[in-house]
Amino acid sequence: MKPDIHPNYRQVLFHDTSADHYFKIGSTIKTDRTIEFEGAVWPYVTLDVSSESHPYYTGKQKDFAKEGSAARFNQRFGRFLSKTK
């Protein structure tokens, strides 16, 4: 391997700010920020969304396949259909 052409691979602390969860993962991301965590100083990167807070991974998303399109229609517009003229 050629020297000095590869990025620096190291342990980095990622912080999911929406779920307030920390991940320690090996990465080549460049950051000047550091934070003390569990008695050591780590390079620090903040995230808006990760597997801890994303609805797909947490299972907190709406599941439209279970309720069906007719049920969704009646839920949204059923009050207009029930009125008699």
Buried (B, 14 or more C-beta within 10 A) or exposed (E): EEEEEEEEEEEBBBBBEEBEBBBEEEBEEEBEEEBEEEEEEBBBBEBEBBEBBBEEEEEEEEEEEEEEEEEEEBEEEEEEEEEEE
